[in-house]
Amino acid sequence: MTQKQTVIVFGATGRTGASVANGLIDSHKFNVVAAIRPASKDKPEVEKLKSRGVEIRLVDISTVDDSTVDALRGVDIVISATDHSTISAQKQLVDAAKKAGVKRFIPNDWATPCIRGVRQYYDDKGVIQDYIREIGLGYTFIDVGIWHQIIFPPADPTKQFFPTQIEGFAKIYRGGEVQNAFTDIRDIGTFAARIIDDPRTLNHYVFIWGEEATKRQVIDIAEKVRGIKIETTNVSPEEAEKELANARAAGSFSQIMTEYEYSFWVRGDNTIENAKKPEYGGALDARELYPDIKPLTLTEYAHSYYGTSN
Ligand SMILES: NC(=O)c1ccc[n+]([C@@H]2O[C@H](COP(=O)([O-])OP(=O)(O)OC[C@H]3O[C@@H](n4cnc5c(N)ncnc54)[C@H](OP(=O)(O)O)[C@@H]3O)[C@@H](O)[C@H]2O)c1
């Protein structure tokens, strides 16, 4: 019997990271370790990970040093899924992983296909991808489309994922006919467990997706499931350009979110077809690699979400 690979997950108390940790645990194929920042060691989520057999190592991605190399000793695969403030700090983590003899590094991507020069956040993530290639560390880059959990806004504004979620959902760009790829967060870990155990994905970009749909189709699902009419607003190409320019001038989270919206609904970057193009990174299609995985649909998610008190 071959020895199980050891995988350390950064961000295992967060949304993507928890899905990844769960996927790895449920696969029974790995020794799963969670890198938890010292300040978070007593969180209930950490107790839950421990109760599922996950080893905890205390590491803060923002303060990587020689002790981090020790924390990574014996680790075969590093998976990074921390928040947007920690993207550039991954460079030191990549160095530590290389020193510790890690075989494969999955940096913090987990978003939507794009090309450089459109979204600053994508470009920042690209700097880390370039660095991993430059120093010759094994890698897999993974994107997932838009989460089902982020596209459908709550009925209650106090439960919004981000402040403009309800307003943004009702905006129609380009007639609402631009295709986008979507994935339920819960499926990310199921796919990730297969991807990192697969020699075909080493040193490749992989695209996970559950379904493709237009804004009109997503709104249609929400209307049918909720039994309401959603009032939409058409945004002209000129208004879209103005929104983008204003957000770029404001910077920060506003820029991240507006550049996403522009990439999704105006440019149409987030499609399966684009992800596979060389200029988008030439992705391997996770659905073609693992046809036995049956991802959750937008309609299934909408029923489970709006069926509760949201
Ligand atoms: N595709 C989509 O629709 C979509 C949507 C949202 C996000 N994303 C992407 O998914 C990725 C992860 O985002 P998320 O929203 O899933 O994350 P999240 O839920 O915000 O969780 C962040 C995680 O990072 C950990 N963390 C923060 N700072 C840290 C540090 N200095 N050292 C170690 N751990 C630290 C947090 O741990 P603590 O417990 O210590 O706080 C938490 O586990 C990002 O790349 C983001 O762009 C994609």
The ligand as a Tripos MOL2 file, in Angstrom:
@<TRIPOS>MOLECULE
LIG
   48    52     1     0     0
SMALL
NO_CHARGES

@<TRIPOS>ATOM
      1 N1        -15.3200   32.1400   -6.9100 N.am      1 LIG1
      2 C1        -16.0040   32.9310   -6.1150 C.2       1 LIG1
      3 O1        -17.1790   33.2410   -6.3210 O.2       1 LIG1
      4 C2        -15.3060   33.4670   -4.8920 C.ar      1 LIG1
      5 C3        -16.0170   34.1830   -3.9300 C.ar      1 LIG1
      6 C4        -15.3330   34.6580   -2.8090 C.ar      1 LIG1
      7 C5        -13.9780   34.3900   -2.6630 C.ar      1 LIG1
      8 N2        -13.3160   33.6980   -3.6430 N.ar      1 LIG1
      9 C6        -11.8650   33.4180   -3.5360 C.3       1 LIG1
     10 O2        -11.6790   32.3410   -2.6310 O.3       1 LIG1
     11 C7        -10.4230   32.4950   -1.9700 C.3       1 LIG1
     12 C8        -10.6480   32.3440   -0.4690 C.3       1 LIG1
     13 O3        -11.6130   33.2750   -0.0730 O.3       1 LIG1
     14 P1        -12.7760   32.8940    0.9450 P.3       1 LIG1
     15 O4        -13.8080   33.9620    0.7750 O.co2     1 LIG1
     16 O5        -13.1380   31.4700    0.7860 O.co2     1 LIG1
     17 O6        -11.9990   33.0720    2.3190 O.3       1 LIG1
     18 P2        -12.6490   33.4580    3.7460 P.3       1 LIG1
     19 O7        -13.9360   32.7240    3.9100 O.co2     1 LIG1
     20 O8        -12.6250   34.9410    3.8800 O.co2     1 LIG1
     21 O9        -11.6090   32.8140    4.7250 O.3       1 LIG1
     22 C9        -10.3450   33.3590    4.8870 C.3       1 LIG1
     23 C10        -9.4670   32.3460    5.5810 C.3       1 LIG1
     24 O10        -8.1520   32.8850    5.5850 O.3       1 LIG1
     25 C11        -7.6280   32.7110    6.8810 C.3       1 LIG1
     26 N3         -6.6140   33.7390    7.0900 N.ar      1 LIG1
     27 C12        -6.7670   35.0870    6.9710 C.ar      1 LIG1
     28 N4         -5.6030   35.7020    7.2200 N.ar      1 LIG1
     29 C13        -4.7020   34.7170    7.4980 C.ar      1 LIG1
     30 C14        -3.3280   34.7180    7.8360 C.ar      1 LIG1
     31 N5         -2.6500   35.8620    7.9520 N.pl3     1 LIG1
     32 N6         -2.7020   33.5270    8.0550 N.ar      1 LIG1
     33 C15        -3.3820   32.3610    7.9340 C.ar      1 LIG1
     34 N7         -4.6940   32.2870    7.6110 N.ar      1 LIG1
     35 C16        -5.3430   33.4690    7.4020 C.ar      1 LIG1
     36 C17        -8.8260   32.8860    7.7990 C.3       1 LIG1
     37 O11        -8.5180   32.3020    9.0390 O.3       1 LIG1
     38 P3         -9.0040   32.9010   10.4610 P.3       1 LIG1
     39 O12        -9.8970   31.8270   11.0050 O.co2     1 LIG1
     40 O13        -7.7230   33.0390   11.1960 O.co2     1 LIG1
     41 O14        -9.7080   34.2120   10.2160 O.co2     1 LIG1
     42 C18        -9.8580   32.0720    7.0150 C.3       1 LIG1
     43 O15        -9.6940   30.7100    7.2540 O.3       1 LIG1
     44 C19        -9.8860   33.8850   -2.3570 C.3       1 LIG1
     45 O16        -8.9060   33.7070   -3.3570 O.3       1 LIG1
     46 C20       -11.0790   34.5760   -2.9690 C.3       1 LIG1
     47 O17       -10.7190   35.4640   -4.0070 O.3       1 LIG1
     48 C21       -13.9600   33.2330   -4.7320 C.ar      1 LIG1
@<TRIPOS>BOND
     1     1     2 1
     2     2     3 2
     3     2     4 1
     4     4     5 ar
     5     4    48 ar
     6     5     6 ar
     7     6     7 ar
     8     7     8 ar
     9     8     9 1
    10     8    48 ar
    11     9    10 1
    12     9    46 1
    13    10    11 1
    14    11    12 1
    15    11    44 1
    16    12    13 1
    17    13    14 1
    18    14    15 2
    19    14    16 1
    20    14    17 1
    21    17    18 1
    22    18    19 2
    23    18    20 1
    24    18    21 1
    25    21    22 1
    26    22    23 1
    27    23    24 1
    28    23    42 1
    29    24    25 1
    30    25    26 1
    31    25    36 1
    32    26    27 ar
    33    26    35 ar
    34    27    28 ar
    35    28    29 ar
    36    29    30 ar
    37    29    35 ar
    38    30    31 1
    39    30    32 ar
    40    32    33 ar
    41    33    34 ar
    42    34    35 ar
    43    36    37 1
    44    36    42 1
    45    37    38 1
    46    38    39 2
    47    38    40 1
    48    38    41 1
    49    42    43 1
    50    44    45 1
    51    44    46 1
    52    46    47 1
@<TRIPOS>SUBSTRUCTURE
     1 LIG1         1 GROUP 0 **** ****
